Amino acid sequence: MILVYGFGMPQTSSSTNGVQPAVAPSSRRWWTLATVGLAQLMVVLDATVVNIALPAAQADLGFSNGDRQWVVTAYALAFGSLLLLGGRLSDLIGRKRTFIIGLVGFAIASALGGAAPTFGILVAARALQGVFAAMLAPTALAMLTTTFTIPRERARAFGVFGAIAGAGGAIGLLLGGFLTEYFDWRWNLYINVFIALVAIVGAILFVGHVTRTGPRPTLDIPGTLAVSGALFLLVYGFSNAETDGWDSPLSWGMLAGSGVLLVVFVLWQRRSRHPLLPLPIVLDRNRGASYISVLIAGAGMFGVFLFVTYYLQVSLRYSAMQTGLSFLPMIVMLVLAAQLSTNIFLPRFGPKIIVPIGMIFGVIAMILLTRLGHDSGFVSDILPALMVMGLAMGSIMPGAMQTATLGVDPQFAGVASAMVNTSQQVGGSIGTALLNTLAATALTAYVAANGPESPEVLAEAAIHSYTVAYWWGAGFFATGFVIAALLYRRRGDGISLAHGRPGATVAEPVIAH
């Protein structure tokens, strides 16, 4: 599985001749895919499944509107800040062991949150979920890397995980609506216990141990502290900006502190004997383009989830269940596009063509969303936009994730996978905070210009604020198109996704969600 790029020049790690011995495919590999996919889905959907349940949880536990955000933010902070550490731990103590520990911990945290008698315990449980999710996400995908060694089968596995990465948030909204409407808000957390138990059984039965070769790796403690602190401050800064505004000293202080720690982290990685994240992994052009693409796609995707949910529930008076079901066609299109992209188009054309095309679809979807108003119909107006967005995410995510982790040394498989998770998480935080702030500013300006306040004016202002957010989202995807088109190498320049020339040694890719 690896070639670590040193500024575009591949290096192989391994045996005496520099070539890794071939690993025979496991007879249980498809069960492994099911197990890992189930765990990954649990982690991804938990970022949104609780959102729809928040009003019911608030009424039950009696916390304020200002405190409500912490139910979501606590998970995002722990998850986003500890991803690189979680990925590195899987490299250090073994992926199967880390995977099972993550599943057990996530189940316990979910049970604690479901039974929470107070707001404080609920927030603590959500933070604990994020801690174990940071272990699960990169570990699961790094494990899958060593399981699928046949190119055609590996493409199918990437397609499945690309679909999960893009659709997980929408599935969370669908499941959250169903559980809240027909059961109780607490089941949005209890459901994870059952999913985790099935995944634990699958891991014990079907996931094999990988024998470590070479010296035992060590943990880069200074680098870990620096990057974890930087990511915590980054996610917190954007989350605080969402609620307190961009003029808040706390928001800017957190973001400035994050920048300082990131500089410290980079400087330390350049001199560390055992770096947490070897810089050549992220400095390769293809990988850099992929990380940026995942970040932009994450920002746009969470923006769609946020404002389309607002629009459906507040403007069109959809129920929680109706809102969740509205995203189902998008999920179907995303899964279909991910399979076609990974198995047909990406091997033929490469990420330089497929990822920018996905960005164009994202622009189109956002522009279609700007047409929505109070009298918009689902089939005629909302459905086309969501279908195109599914096509966009299904084109961007699989190709970007494959390329982002293609050719990484086995000893850094976990942390390389975590880097993609981090890009998506940070992108989601940035997109949610920035778009929410822009929408709030637009709403205030509209009311001021068209006052006095009345239900009609406020309703129009809400629609206007969503439209502003969609136009900015279109700008995100347009920027992603330019970056992807410029940075990705042409086919044949660097590592090919067609898996090399006859007789060439092809590195195993690392998948990320």
PLY file of the C-alpha trace (Angstrom):
ply
format ascii 1.0
element vertex 513
property float x
property float y
property float z
element edge 512
property int vertex1
property int vertex2
end_header
0.00 0.00 0.00
2.44 2.63 -0.19
4.36 5.04 -1.96
4.92 8.17 0.09
5.33 11.01 -2.33
8.29 13.22 -1.77
7.26 16.23 -3.74
5.90 14.02 -6.48
8.64 11.36 -6.42
7.36 7.98 -5.22
9.21 6.02 -2.62
8.40 2.49 -1.57
8.64 1.17 1.93
9.01 -2.38 2.76
11.10 -5.37 2.16
14.69 -5.49 1.12
14.00 -4.90 -2.52
11.49 -2.13 -1.86
8.52 -4.15 -3.07
5.78 -5.29 -0.80
4.84 -8.91 -0.97
1.46 -9.55 -2.49
-1.33 -10.28 -0.05
-3.86 -12.91 -1.02
-7.42 -11.56 -0.91
-9.38 -12.67 2.13
-12.30 -15.04 1.53
-14.26 -12.99 4.06
-13.53 -9.62 2.46
-17.14 -8.80 1.51
-18.28 -9.45 5.07
-15.46 -7.19 6.18
-16.79 -4.51 3.82
-20.28 -4.88 5.33
-18.90 -4.64 8.87
-16.69 -1.65 8.21
-19.41 0.04 6.15
-21.93 -0.35 8.97
-19.56 1.22 11.48
-18.68 4.03 9.12
-22.33 4.78 8.42
-22.96 5.03 12.15
-20.18 7.59 12.53
-21.23 9.71 9.55
-24.96 9.77 10.21
-24.43 10.69 13.86
-23.26 14.12 12.73
-26.86 14.89 11.64
-29.22 12.27 13.14
-29.58 14.25 16.38
-30.37 17.56 14.60
-34.01 16.80 13.91
-34.45 15.49 17.48
-33.14 18.69 19.10
-36.53 20.42 19.58
-37.93 17.34 21.34
-34.77 16.94 23.46
-34.92 20.61 24.38
-38.53 20.33 25.52
-37.71 17.22 27.56
-34.52 18.40 29.28
-35.38 22.10 29.41
-32.21 23.68 27.99
-32.18 27.06 26.22
-31.92 27.90 22.51
-28.43 29.24 23.11
-27.30 25.96 24.66
-28.90 23.81 21.97
-25.96 24.10 19.58
-23.67 22.32 22.06
-25.42 19.01 21.45
-24.08 19.16 17.90
-20.88 21.11 18.54
-19.59 18.79 21.29
-19.55 15.88 18.85
-17.93 17.93 16.09
-15.23 19.33 18.40
-14.11 15.97 19.75
-14.39 14.22 16.40
-12.61 16.89 14.36
-9.78 17.59 16.80
-8.85 13.95 17.49
-9.07 12.42 14.00
-5.34 12.49 13.26
-4.60 11.04 16.70
-7.20 8.31 16.17
-5.72 7.43 12.81
-2.23 7.24 14.25
-3.38 5.07 17.17
-4.68 2.53 14.68
-1.21 2.43 13.13
0.38 1.97 16.57
-1.78 -0.56 18.43
-3.38 -2.45 15.55
-6.42 -1.65 13.44
-8.69 -4.50 14.53
-8.07 -3.72 18.19
-8.62 0.02 17.68
-11.75 -0.69 15.64
-13.35 -2.83 18.34
-12.39 -0.37 21.11
-13.98 2.42 19.06
-17.20 0.43 18.57
-17.51 -0.49 22.25
-16.81 3.08 23.35
-19.25 4.55 20.83
-21.99 2.18 22.00
-21.43 3.09 25.67
-21.40 6.82 24.89
-24.61 6.47 22.84
-26.37 4.59 25.63
-25.28 7.28 28.11
-26.62 10.03 25.85
-29.91 8.24 25.26
-30.47 7.86 29.01
-29.21 11.38 29.84
-31.29 12.94 32.63
-29.72 16.39 32.21
-28.38 18.63 29.47
-24.81 18.40 30.83
-24.73 14.60 30.63
-26.15 14.71 27.10
-23.39 17.08 25.96
-20.72 15.00 27.70
-22.05 11.85 26.01
-21.97 13.54 22.61
-18.35 14.61 23.19
-17.49 11.03 24.18
-19.14 9.80 20.98
-16.86 12.14 19.05
-13.77 10.75 20.81
-14.54 7.17 19.79
-15.74 8.24 16.34
-12.27 9.74 15.80
-10.86 6.26 16.43
-13.41 4.47 14.28
-13.52 6.56 11.10
-9.87 6.40 9.99
-9.33 2.90 11.37
-12.24 1.40 9.49
-11.12 2.72 6.17
-7.47 1.95 6.65
-8.50 -1.65 7.44
-10.44 -1.88 4.23
-7.34 -0.89 2.29
-5.48 -4.06 3.18
-8.54 -6.22 2.59
-9.22 -5.38 -1.05
-6.15 -5.94 -3.23
-7.82 -6.73 -6.57
-8.31 -3.48 -8.55
-11.86 -4.20 -9.74
-13.05 -5.24 -6.27
-11.23 -2.32 -4.70
-13.10 0.03 -7.00
-16.40 -1.39 -5.83
-15.36 -0.95 -2.20
-14.40 2.68 -2.87
-17.73 3.23 -4.55
-19.58 1.96 -1.50
-17.60 4.18 0.85
-17.83 7.18 -1.40
-21.59 6.77 -1.28
-21.56 6.46 2.52
-19.39 9.58 2.83
-21.73 11.68 0.77
-25.08 10.19 1.82
-24.44 9.57 5.51
-25.59 13.01 6.57
-28.80 12.77 4.54
-29.47 9.27 5.90
-29.05 10.76 9.37
-31.79 13.29 8.63
-34.08 10.53 7.30
-33.47 8.22 10.27
-33.69 11.09 12.75
-37.07 12.13 11.38
-38.43 8.59 11.57
-37.20 7.87 15.11
-38.32 11.24 16.47
-41.78 11.08 14.95
-42.64 7.43 15.69
-40.59 6.67 18.82
-38.73 9.17 21.01
-35.81 11.56 20.55
-33.65 9.30 22.77
-33.79 6.56 20.13
-31.63 8.73 17.90
-28.85 7.75 20.30
-30.02 4.29 21.39
-30.05 3.08 17.78
-26.26 3.32 17.73
-26.01 0.64 20.43
-27.67 -1.94 18.17
-25.63 -0.90 15.12
-22.40 -1.08 17.14
-23.24 -4.53 18.55
-23.76 -5.94 15.05
-20.50 -4.34 13.88
-18.61 -5.73 16.90
-19.79 -9.27 16.09
-18.80 -8.72 12.45
-15.37 -7.42 13.45
-14.69 -10.44 15.69
-15.79 -12.91 13.01
-14.62 -11.36 9.76
-11.87 -8.79 10.31
-8.42 -10.32 10.33
-5.24 -9.16 12.03
-2.50 -7.62 9.91
1.01 -8.59 10.92
3.26 -5.56 11.41
6.55 -5.53 9.53
9.54 -3.39 10.37
10.22 -1.47 13.58
7.37 -0.55 15.91
6.21 3.01 15.17
6.17 5.62 17.92
3.71 8.37 18.71
4.75 11.94 17.95
3.45 13.49 21.20
4.41 17.17 20.51
2.95 16.94 17.00
-0.20 15.27 18.32
-0.75 17.96 20.95
-0.14 20.77 18.45
-2.45 19.49 15.71
-5.20 18.34 18.09
-5.19 21.75 19.74
-5.17 23.49 16.36
-8.11 21.47 15.06
-10.06 21.98 18.30
-9.61 25.75 18.14
-10.44 25.78 14.41
-13.72 23.90 14.78
-14.61 25.81 17.96
-13.81 29.15 16.31
-16.11 28.51 13.37
-18.83 27.09 15.62
-18.64 30.16 17.86
-18.77 32.45 14.83
-22.01 30.72 13.84
-23.68 31.78 17.12
-21.81 34.93 18.25
-20.92 36.36 14.84
-17.62 37.07 13.11
-16.99 40.18 15.17
-16.70 38.12 18.35
-13.22 38.38 19.94
-13.56 34.76 21.05
-14.15 33.58 17.47
-11.15 35.43 16.07
-9.00 34.50 19.08
-9.74 30.81 18.58
-9.04 30.98 14.83
-5.81 32.92 15.39
-4.69 30.40 18.01
-5.47 27.59 15.58
-3.30 29.23 12.94
-0.37 29.57 15.35
-0.60 25.93 16.42
-0.81 24.76 12.80
2.41 26.64 12.03
4.03 25.04 15.08
2.81 21.62 13.92
4.25 22.03 10.42
7.60 23.24 11.73
7.77 20.32 14.15
6.84 17.77 11.46
9.79 18.98 9.39
12.28 18.13 12.15
10.60 15.22 13.97
12.22 11.78 13.62
8.79 10.12 13.86
6.31 12.66 12.44
2.60 12.23 13.06
1.88 13.29 9.47
4.86 13.19 7.07
4.58 16.36 5.01
5.14 14.66 1.62
1.77 12.96 2.12
-0.05 16.29 1.91
2.33 18.14 -0.42
1.72 15.95 -3.44
-0.40 17.84 -6.00
-2.99 15.11 -6.43
-3.42 14.66 -2.72
-3.54 18.40 -2.10
-6.25 18.79 -4.73
-8.17 15.92 -3.18
-8.04 17.27 0.37
-9.26 20.66 -0.84
-12.00 19.00 -2.92
-13.24 17.00 0.07
-13.19 20.15 2.23
-15.20 22.16 -0.31
-17.64 19.31 -0.92
-18.11 18.98 2.85
-18.82 22.70 3.17
-21.34 22.67 0.33
-22.99 19.42 1.44
-23.61 20.50 5.03
-24.86 23.84 3.76
-27.47 22.04 1.66
-28.54 19.87 4.58
-28.84 22.89 6.87
-30.78 25.29 4.67
-32.92 22.82 2.79
-33.97 21.40 6.17
-34.81 24.91 7.39
-36.72 25.61 4.20
-38.75 22.40 4.26
-39.66 22.59 7.96
-40.04 26.34 8.49
-41.19 27.64 5.11
-43.14 24.66 3.77
-44.19 23.23 7.17
-42.91 19.71 6.49
-42.85 17.29 9.41
-39.60 15.74 10.61
-40.43 12.53 8.76
-41.40 14.34 5.56
-38.14 16.30 5.71
-36.09 13.15 6.06
-37.92 11.42 3.20
-37.33 14.43 0.96
-33.61 13.65 0.95
-34.13 10.02 -0.10
-33.97 10.68 -3.88
-30.70 12.52 -3.37
-29.28 9.51 -1.52
-30.34 7.16 -4.34
-28.75 9.39 -6.98
-25.58 9.76 -4.92
-25.17 6.00 -4.52
-25.74 5.44 -8.24
-23.32 8.22 -9.24
-20.67 6.92 -6.81
-20.80 3.45 -8.33
-20.65 4.73 -11.91
-17.89 7.18 -11.08
-15.69 4.68 -9.26
-16.15 1.65 -11.48
-16.40 3.23 -14.94
-15.48 6.89 -15.25
-12.64 7.34 -12.76
-10.45 4.47 -14.08
-11.05 5.73 -17.64
-10.69 9.49 -17.23
-8.98 10.05 -13.86
-9.79 12.60 -11.11
-8.70 15.60 -13.21
-11.86 15.17 -15.30
-14.34 13.56 -12.90
-13.86 15.71 -9.79
-14.18 19.09 -11.62
-17.30 17.78 -13.39
-18.72 16.95 -9.96
-17.97 20.53 -8.86
-19.91 21.85 -11.88
-22.89 19.71 -10.89
-22.59 21.25 -7.41
-22.78 24.76 -8.89
-25.87 23.80 -10.92
-27.58 22.27 -7.88
-27.00 25.39 -5.81
-28.33 27.65 -8.58
-31.45 25.48 -8.84
-31.97 25.89 -5.09
-31.94 29.68 -5.43
-35.23 29.38 -7.38
-37.16 28.01 -4.38
-39.97 30.11 -2.94
-43.11 29.79 -0.81
-45.09 28.17 -3.60
-42.41 25.78 -4.87
-43.46 22.20 -5.47
-41.37 19.23 -4.42
-41.39 17.36 -7.73
-41.04 20.40 -9.99
-38.59 22.51 -7.98
-36.97 20.78 -4.98
-36.43 17.29 -6.42
-34.31 18.35 -9.46
-31.94 20.34 -7.24
-31.47 17.48 -4.77
-30.93 14.95 -7.59
-28.24 17.11 -9.17
-26.60 17.55 -5.75
-26.56 13.76 -5.34
-24.89 13.52 -8.74
-22.32 16.10 -7.64
-21.40 14.39 -4.38
-21.31 10.96 -6.00
-18.82 12.30 -8.55
-16.60 14.27 -6.16
-16.23 12.13 -3.06
-15.12 8.70 -4.37
-12.53 10.12 -6.78
-11.17 12.63 -4.29
-10.96 10.05 -1.50
-9.23 7.46 -3.66
-6.67 9.91 -4.91
-6.12 11.56 -1.53
-4.83 8.37 0.01
-3.45 6.47 -2.96
0.10 5.31 -2.36
0.55 6.00 1.33
3.04 3.90 3.32
1.28 1.17 5.36
2.63 2.53 8.63
0.84 5.83 7.90
-2.35 4.35 6.46
-4.44 5.33 9.47
-3.27 8.92 9.71
-3.56 9.41 5.94
-7.14 8.22 6.07
-7.75 10.52 9.04
-6.49 13.47 6.99
-9.40 13.05 4.59
-11.86 12.74 7.45
-10.39 15.91 8.89
-10.84 17.76 5.59
-14.49 16.80 5.43
-15.14 17.67 9.09
-13.40 21.03 8.88
-15.19 21.76 5.61
-18.52 21.04 7.25
-17.70 23.33 10.18
-16.56 26.15 7.91
-19.53 25.77 5.57
-22.11 25.65 8.36
-20.66 28.64 10.22
-19.95 30.81 7.20
-23.21 30.15 5.36
-25.27 30.55 8.54
-23.61 33.88 9.26
-24.16 35.13 5.72
-27.79 34.00 5.81
-28.41 35.69 9.16
-26.88 38.94 7.89
-29.02 38.78 4.74
-32.17 38.18 6.80
-31.49 41.17 9.04
-30.76 43.44 6.08
-33.96 42.32 4.29
-36.14 43.03 7.32
-34.50 46.43 7.81
-35.11 47.34 4.18
-38.69 46.02 4.01
-39.98 46.64 7.54
-41.94 46.90 9.68
-41.65 43.32 10.84
-44.65 41.16 10.07
-45.14 37.43 9.51
-45.14 38.02 5.76
-41.94 40.07 5.81
-40.19 37.57 8.07
-41.24 34.70 5.80
-39.88 36.48 2.74
-36.71 37.38 4.62
-36.13 33.71 5.47
-36.45 32.71 1.81
-34.09 35.53 0.83
-31.52 34.42 3.42
-31.58 30.85 2.08
-31.09 32.17 -1.45
-28.02 34.14 -0.39
-26.58 31.04 1.25
-27.17 28.98 -1.92
-25.42 31.56 -4.09
-22.42 31.46 -1.77
-22.55 27.65 -1.90
-22.42 27.88 -5.68
-19.33 30.04 -5.25
-17.75 27.32 -3.07
-18.24 24.70 -5.76
-17.04 27.08 -8.50
-13.85 27.65 -6.52
-13.53 23.88 -6.11
-13.83 23.45 -9.88
-10.96 25.87 -10.54
-8.70 24.32 -7.89
-9.40 20.73 -8.97
-8.93 21.53 -12.66
-5.60 23.28 -12.02
-4.04 21.03 -9.38
-4.91 17.50 -10.43
-2.28 15.93 -12.68
-3.18 14.68 -16.11
-3.50 10.92 -16.52
-0.09 9.36 -16.81
1.54 12.19 -14.82
2.11 10.65 -11.40
0.29 7.58 -10.05
-2.45 6.33 -12.32
-5.74 5.11 -10.96
-5.69 2.48 -13.65
-3.28 0.66 -11.32
-0.07 0.97 -13.18
1.81 -0.64 -16.01
2.35 -4.35 -16.35
4.98 -5.41 -13.92
4.84 -2.20 -11.94
4.35 -2.25 -8.23
1.05 -0.65 -7.35
0.52 0.78 -3.95
-2.56 0.04 -1.95
-4.84 3.05 -1.46
-6.27 4.11 1.83
-9.93 4.94 1.89
-11.51 7.68 3.92
-15.06 8.69 4.61
0 1
1 2
2 3
3 4
4 5
5 6
6 7
7 8
8 9
9 10
10 11
11 12
12 13
13 14
14 15
15 16
16 17
17 18
18 19
19 20
20 21
21 22
22 23
23 24
24 25
25 26
26 27
27 28
28 29
29 30
30 31
31 32
32 33
33 34
34 35
35 36
36 37
37 38
38 39
39 40
40 41
41 42
42 43
43 44
44 45
45 46
46 47
47 48
48 49
49 50
50 51
51 52
52 53
53 54
54 55
55 56
56 57
57 58
58 59
59 60
60 61
61 62
62 63
63 64
64 65
65 66
66 67
67 68
68 69
69 70
70 71
71 72
72 73
73 74
74 75
75 76
76 77
77 78
78 79
79 80
80 81
81 82
82 83
83 84
84 85
85 86
86 87
87 88
88 89
89 90
90 91
91 92
92 93
93 94
94 95
95 96
96 97
97 98
98 99
99 100
100 101
101 102
102 103
103 104
104 105
105 106
106 107
107 108
108 109
109 110
110 111
111 112
112 113
113 114
114 115
115 116
116 117
117 118
118 119
119 120
120 121
121 122
122 123
123 124
124 125
125 126
126 127
127 128
128 129
129 130
130 131
131 132
132 133
133 134
134 135
135 136
136 137
137 138
138 139
139 140
140 141
141 142
142 143
143 144
144 145
145 146
146 147
147 148
148 149
149 150
150 151
151 152
152 153
153 154
154 155
155 156
156 157
157 158
158 159
159 160
160 161
161 162
162 163
163 164
164 165
165 166
166 167
167 168
168 169
169 170
170 171
171 172
172 173
173 174
174 175
175 176
176 177
177 178
178 179
179 180
180 181
181 182
182 183
183 184
184 185
185 186
186 187
187 188
188 189
189 190
190 191
191 192
192 193
193 194
194 195
195 196
196 197
197 198
198 199
199 200
200 201
201 202
202 203
203 204
204 205
205 206
206 207
207 208
208 209
209 210
210 211
211 212
212 213
213 214
214 215
215 216
216 217
217 218
218 219
219 220
220 221
221 222
222 223
223 224
224 225
225 226
226 227
227 228
228 229
229 230
230 231
231 232
232 233
233 234
234 235
235 236
236 237
237 238
238 239
239 240
240 241
241 242
242 243
243 244
244 245
245 246
246 247
247 248
248 249
249 250
250 251
251 252
252 253
253 254
254 255
255 256
256 257
257 258
258 259
259 260
260 261
261 262
262 263
263 264
264 265
265 266
266 267
267 268
268 269
269 270
270 271
271 272
272 273
273 274
274 275
275 276
276 277
277 278
278 279
279 280
280 281
281 282
282 283
283 284
284 285
285 286
286 287
287 288
288 289
289 290
290 291
291 292
292 293
293 294
294 295
295 296
296 297
297 298
298 299
299 300
300 301
301 302
302 303
303 304
304 305
305 306
306 307
307 308
308 309
309 310
310 311
311 312
312 313
313 314
314 315
315 316
316 317
317 318
318 319
319 320
320 321
321 322
322 323
323 324
324 325
325 326
326 327
327 328
328 329
329 330
330 331
331 332
332 333
333 334
334 335
335 336
336 337
337 338
338 339
339 340
340 341
341 342
342 343
343 344
344 345
345 346
346 347
347 348
348 349
349 350
350 351
351 352
352 353
353 354
354 355
355 356
356 357
357 358
358 359
359 360
360 361
361 362
362 363
363 364
364 365
365 366
366 367
367 368
368 369
369 370
370 371
371 372
372 373
373 374
374 375
375 376
376 377
377 378
378 379
379 380
380 381
381 382
382 383
383 384
384 385
385 386
386 387
387 388
388 389
389 390
390 391
391 392
392 393
393 394
394 395
395 396
396 397
397 398
398 399
399 400
400 401
401 402
402 403
403 404
404 405
405 406
406 407
407 408
408 409
409 410
410 411
411 412
412 413
413 414
414 415
415 416
416 417
417 418
418 419
419 420
420 421
421 422
422 423
423 424
424 425
425 426
426 427
427 428
428 429
429 430
430 431
431 432
432 433
433 434
434 435
435 436
436 437
437 438
438 439
439 440
440 441
441 442
442 443
443 444
444 445
445 446
446 447
447 448
448 449
449 450
450 451
451 452
452 453
453 454
454 455
455 456
456 457
457 458
458 459
459 460
460 461
461 462
462 463
463 464
464 465
465 466
466 467
467 468
468 469
469 470
470 471
471 472
472 473
473 474
474 475
475 476
476 477
477 478
478 479
479 480
480 481
481 482
482 483
483 484
484 485
485 486
486 487
487 488
488 489
489 490
490 491
491 492
492 493
493 494
494 495
495 496
496 497
497 498
498 499
499 500
500 501
501 502
502 503
503 504
504 505
505 506
506 507
507 508
508 509
509 510
510 511
511 512
